[in-house]
Amino acid sequence: MASSLYEIIELPDGEFTLQRSGEDGEPLVRIEFSEEARVYLRGSGLDVARAMIDAGIEAIENLGTSAGVDGVGVSGRHVLH
């Protein structure tokens, strides 16, 4: 099985994306901080985006294969408190 390399890109508008290295396709993940959040981040947006992506990958790994792919592509927003 071939492995893919991924990269985190900061776009000119301040949005961060995770995409396959060397590809111009749709990003796998998009992270956008509000203007207020950017003030608090003080230039650490990349570090926070990386931590968020790492946490997401770890969460998927913890779900394991028993979770399957049910729910993928389901529209709607989910609010967690």
Secondary structure, 3 states (H helix, E strand, C coil): CCCCCEEEEECCCCCEEEEECCCCCCCCEEECCCHHHHHHHCCCHHHHHHHHHHHHHHHHHHHCHHHCCCCCCCCCCCCCC
